[in-house]
């Protein structure tokens, strides 16, 4: 991977775990768009179990 590719990958990883302030201190205000985009994608990808599976009543099979 190129140096630029490694740098972008590092920023994306940091954006997952760092607060916005920490990210800005490390990578600079000019790169905060990376943090914003990663956080947006993470928020879109997180789904509540009910939204994914729906609201279904569980039926127990008695084996008969």
Secondary structure as UniProt FT lines:
FT   HELIX           3..17
FT   HELIX           20..27
FT   HELIX           29..31
FT   HELIX           32..45
FT   HELIX           49..53
//
